[in-house]
């Protein structure tokens, strides 16, 4: 059964909430996402390694990134995923959902669903029916079982004497995060003319936030990773850091998913770029996935700005066929030709969990 080290991002004291600006590709500053994809998180860690460590690799990148580029990563990590009361949420797998007959689930909610609690994620991966009691949060984007919700710390668990119906209603209407826009004004240095614009931000409720799931293949890599994560929390993650966005501290825990073998398919917890040898499994009829086109701008050493080479990646939640091992993926260099003198890495290394094949799940009565 897979076990992950979980790094929960928490606000620095005395702040009560996390605030980020995760810009969306091709959209202005007024738009932001609630999470950050694994490839962007890896890029941010590479920057921290480049500015804090002198040792470089043969290709000019930081030495920390070399084993990832060479296909021998000491760790694999997920995208940033929402957390409620310390409980990490997981991306919805592209697998059939089997709600219990009297569960409070309607068809239109399925279109909104993006994240599942560990219990519900495991049930979907096993092909099992979902529990009778499901609580839909964040306007249906998040599903959590009632049993898990009762184990959460305040303010998420029922208050003393609070009727169950009132508690469920309170959870359904209490946002885990809010996306809004902050008005800004800029002044032209010559004319003193003002220009109004807005900057989007995602503000997490106290007790909610984001987490990273990490699988270490080399235990000695953990200390170095945690140092880079600490530096990243101090310098800020995402955009508009000069406005106070992106700072965080972290707490460590573990998460084990009840998904014993044998496995014939895998579910992605990160974005993924298949290796040449893995293309056949991606094309397998048992694989189900969505592509995401990743591009945008880069800021290289020396202040050089340029467009990154675009790359197609497979999004989180994808289901991939597998034979004897989980998907691996690869890191690629997306710097423009002859423009930037050092590599710009995009990580398509997969963090995945194995799940039963359709036939295996059916035979087990799922």
ABEGO torsion letter per residue (X at the ends): XBBBBBBBBBBBOABABBBBBBBBBGBBAABBBABBBAAAAAAAAAAAAAAABABBBAAGBBAAAAAAAAGBBABBBBBBBBBBGGBBBBBBBBBBBBBBAABBBBAAAAAABABBBAAAAAAAAAGBBBBABBBBBGGGABBBBAAAAAABBOAABBBBGBBAAAAAAAAAABBABBBBBBBBBBBBAAAGBBBBBBBBBBBBBBGBEBBBBBBBABAAAAAAAAAAAAAAAAAEBEBGAAAGBGBBBBBBBBBBBBBBOBBABBBBABBBBBBAAAAAAAABAABBBBBBBBBEBBBBBGGBBBBBBBBBBBBBGBBBBBAABBBAEBBBBABBBGABABBBBBBABBBBBBBBBAAAAAAAGX
